[in-house]
Amino acid sequence: MPRRVIDIEDGIAMVVTDLHGAWDVYCRLRDRFLDENAKGRIDRLIICGDLIHAEGTEDYDASMDMLMDVMSLQAELGSDRIIMLLGNHELPHIYGLSLAKGAIQYTPRFESALTRLDQWYRSLYRRKNVIQFLSTLPFFVCTRAGVMLTHAGASTDVASVSLFERLCKIDHYELIDSADRELKKYDVESLRRGYTHFTGLSYDEQVRRFLAVTGPEDPRYNDLLRVLFLSGQNTEFDLMWNTLFSQNELDGNTTYQATLRNFLQFVSKVVPHEQHVLVAGHIGVKNGYDQVGPQQLRLASYTHAFPRTSARYLLLDCAAPIKTVADLVPSIHPVFPGEAMEASYAKPVVSSESPRAL
């Protein structure tokens, strides 16, 4: 079973968040890491989820290129030096679900890119390789320093030690197999009609749009129906979904501080070292970072930084004790030092000669 919690004892980690398909920014941070790693000054790169799904046009969305580059880097340097956490934008592609915010539909473009991987004979990876990679991503990093890294923050759903342990044992394929077994017990045509009635769009139109399937003969044609059997009271899927989508800090500062303290206490009962501070992305912040009370740092490495030129990354000494967010502030660095212009979203031009050619 994949490890959902990574424990780190020492070394300097470069921590970045929420790049959302921005190729230029990704390359800037990746190359900075590689240069410093070669000099022995930074030991690992940690990406706290939501690497994919740009909100701009397809011309400026390098999500697939970035993800495959991370996969290649990890294969080259090792999973102890290149760590990516699961974010809420990666999660739907494991299960064949759709994801949208208002009029913005996130999943269709990436699903189409996954389909093209199976059609492009020169591709280093296929759909199954990408989904397998996503399914192995951890949810958390915990450090000897007492700093915990995750995507979204503390969740009210993780209300006990046992629930945190339950979250850490989640196997995506077990949940998918269970949902598919339940699906087979029902008349699929009736479920499709019900899905159409509930959403207001034909099931066929939606599955083609959101999952890029070719038609009813496609083995993934019924995947959108899984949601009917994944979600429910007290299920592992809902526990995971609500944790990765958590925006509990927006519900009120006093309430969230209690949630955060409890969350860190529950985690500390399970991992080797007591965790004092949480670092997360997921929510937009002015000037690239924010201190959410004494125990949480909200970090934005590009997309969620306002303005984007204020984007930040963290250089974390994983062994040096940290008690409060104030201890981390000197280790926060600008992604664009001294630059007044925003980075572009330009897509990559990948040479077939490159060792990481896609």
N, C-alpha and C positions, 0 to 999 in steps of 0.2 A: 504494500500500500504506500502511495506517495506520502512524503512528510508534509504536513500542513503547517508545522512550526519549525523554523530553522533556528538553531541555537548557535550563536557566534561568540567565541571566547576572546578574540583579540583582532588586531589589524585595523587599518583605516578604511572606512567604507564611504564611497561617494553615493549619496542618496538623492534620487530624482523622482519626480511624480508627474503623472498626467500629461504626457506629451501629445497624445491624440493625433497621430498621423503627421506631425510636423517634422519633415525630413531634415531640414537644415539645422534645426535645434537639436534633434537627436544626434546628428553627426558631430555637431559642436561638442556636446557633452560626452559622447562616446570617444571621440578622438582625444579630448582632454584626459579622460580616464586612461586610455591606452598609453598616452605619452607619460603620464605620471606613474602608471603601473610599471612601465618599462624602466623607469628611474627608481623604482622601489619606494615611492612615496604614497601610493594608494594601492590597497590590496584587493579591493572588490568593488563592483558596481552593483547597486541595488535599485531596481526600478519598482516603484510602489504601485503598479497596476495602471490601467487605462492608457496603455501605449497606443491603442488603436482608436479609430472612429473620429476623423476630423469632421467638423460641421460645415466646412467650406465645400466647394465643388470638387468633383472627382479628380480634376487636374492637379489639385493641391493636397490630395490625400495619399500619403505614402505608407498607410497602415501595414499593408502586407509586406512591403519591402523592409520596413523597420522590424516587424516581428520575425521575419526569416533571418534578418541580420543578427538579431539577439540569439536566435536558435543556433546560428553558425558560430557566433562568439562563444556561446556556452559549450558547444561541442569542441571548440578549439582550446579554450582556456579552463574549462571545468565549471561544474555547477556550484562550486564553492566560491568562485571568483565572479561569476555572472549570475545574479539572482534576480528573478522577476517574480513579483507577487501577483496574485489574481485580483483583477479589478472588476467592477460591475459591468464594464463594457466588453470584457473578454468572456464573462460567464455565459451569456446567451448562446454563443456559438458552440459551446460544449453540448448544450441540450437541444439545439435546434429551435430556439425561441426567438421572437421578435423583440426589438427594443426601440422605443421612440420617446421623444420628448416634445410635446406639442405637435407641430407640423414636421419636425425633423425625424426622419426614419434612419436609424443608425445601421441596422443589420444588413439591408439589401446589398450595399456596395461591397462589404467585406465578404458576404456569401458568394457574390458573383466572382470576386477575386479568388476565392477558394475553388470554385468550379473551374476557373481558367487554369489553375495549377494542374489539374488532371488532364487538361487539353494541351498543355505546353510541354513538349517532350524534353526540352532543355532544363526544365525546372529542377532544382536540387531537392525540392520537397513536394509532396502531394497533400491533398486535403487531409488524409488520415494522419500524416505526420504532424501537421499543424494542430489538429484537434487533440492528438495525443500529447503534444507539448503543453497545450493549454490545460489539459486535464491533470497534469502533474504539478502545476504551479502551487506553491505554498500560499497560505493566507497571511502568515505572520513571520516576522523575524524578531527574535529576542536576543539581547546581548548581555554580556557580563557587566557592561557599563550601567545596566538598568534602563536602557532605552529600548522600547518596543516599536517596531515599524509595521504598519498595515496600510490598507488603502483608504478606508472611509472614516475610521474613528471608533469610539466606543459605542457598543450597541446595547440597548435595553433588553434585547432578546437573550443576551449572554448574562443571565441573572444568577448564575451559580457556577461553582467549580465543575460540577458534572456536565453542565451545558457547554462550557468551554471544551471539556474533554470530548464531548459528543461532536462538537464542531470540528475538532482536530482529527476525528476518525472518518470523516465523510469520504466516501468513494463515489465519484460521479457515475461510474459505469454501473454500480449496484443500483443507484437511484434511477438511472435510465432503464435498466433491465426490469426493475420493479414496475415502473410506469408503463412500459411496453407490454408487460404481462397483463396488467389491468386493462389496457386498451384493447387487447385481443378478446376480452370477455364481452365486449359490447359490439353492437352493429355499427361499423365504421361509417357507413353512409349516413346514418342518423346523427352521429356525432359531427360529421362534416356539415350537415344541414343546421344543426344547433349552433355550431361555430359561426356559420354564415349569418344566422338570425341574430346572434349576440353582437357581432361586429359590424353588421350592415354591408359587408362585402363578401363576394363569393369565396368559398374556401380555396378553390382552384386558383383564383386570381391572387389571393394572399400568399399561398405557399410558393407560387412562382416568383412573386415579388420579393418576399422576405427571405426565402431559402434558396432561390435560384434553381429550383428543380425543373426538370424538363417536362414532366407530366405524370399521370397516375402510375406509370410503370417505374418511375424512379423510386428506389428503396427508401428514400427520405420523405416521400410524399405525405406521410401521416405524422411527421415529426411535430408539426405545430399543435397537434392534438395532445401531446404529452403534458402540456401545462394543466390539463384537466385532472391529471393523476399525480402530478408532482407536488402541487401546493395543497395545503390543508392544515388543520389545527395540529400543532406540535410535531411537524415533520422536519426532518433534517434539511430538506430543501429550503423551506421557509426560514429556518434558522440561519442558513448560509446566505440566502438572498437578502434578508433584512440586515445582516451584518455587513455585507459588501455594499449595500445601498444606504447605510446609516447616515442620516443628517440630524442626529439627535441634538447636536449642540445648538441647532437653530430653534429648538423648542423652548429654550430658556436657560440662561447661564447657570442659575442655582441648581436646577434639576440636573443639568448635564454634568456639572462638577461631581455630584454624587454618583451618577452613572459611571463616570470616568474612574473615580476612586475605587468603586466596587469592581469594575472591570479589571483594573490593574492588580487588585488584590486576588481576584479569582485566578488570573493568569499566573501570578507569582507562586501560587500553590502547586502549579503543574510543571513549570519550567525550572531549570537549574538555579537561576539567579532572580532575586527580587527585581521587579520592574517598576520604575518610578515615573517615567515619562513616556508618553505616546507621541509618535510622529506619524502624520497622515496627510493625504492630499484630498482629492475628491470635491472640495468646496472652494469656490473662488475667494481670493483674499487680496486686499490692497497691498501694494508694495512687496508682493511675493511671499510674505510669511506673516503669521500672526501668532501671538501667544494666547492660547485659549485657557486662561488661568495658569496656575503654576505647573500643571502636569501634562499639557498637550501643546505641541507645535504643529500648526497648520502650515504646510509647505506647498508652494506652487512653482513648478519649474518651467512653465510657459503658458499653457492654455488657460489656466485658472488664475493667472497673475494679472492684476489690474494696476497700471498698464502692463502689457506683456513684456516691455523692456525692463520691468522690475523683477522678472523671474529669478528664482533662487534655487540653489542646491545646497545640500548639507554634507560636510566632511565630518564623519563621526568616528571618533576613537572608540572602538567597540569594547575596550578594556578599562578605560578611565572612568571612574564612578561619576554618574550624573544624578543629581537629586531633584533639580527643577529645570524648567525650560530656560531660565536665565543662564544656566550653565552651558546651554547649547548655542546661544545667540552668537558668540564670537566665531563659531564654526560654520555659520551660514554665509554663503558666497553668491555673488551675482553671476547669472548665466551670461549676461552681456555687460561686462565691466567697461564703463566709459563710453558706451554706445547710446546714441539718441534715437536711432532708427530701429523699428521693429524688425526682427528676423523674418524672412520670407518662408512660405510654405512650399517652396519649389520641390517638385518631385525629383527623385534620383535619376541620373543617367548611369546605368550600371554596365560596365564593360564586361564582356565575356572572359577577359583575361584576369579579372579580379578574383582573388582567392575566395571572396564571398559573393561571387556573381550569382544572381538569382535565377 
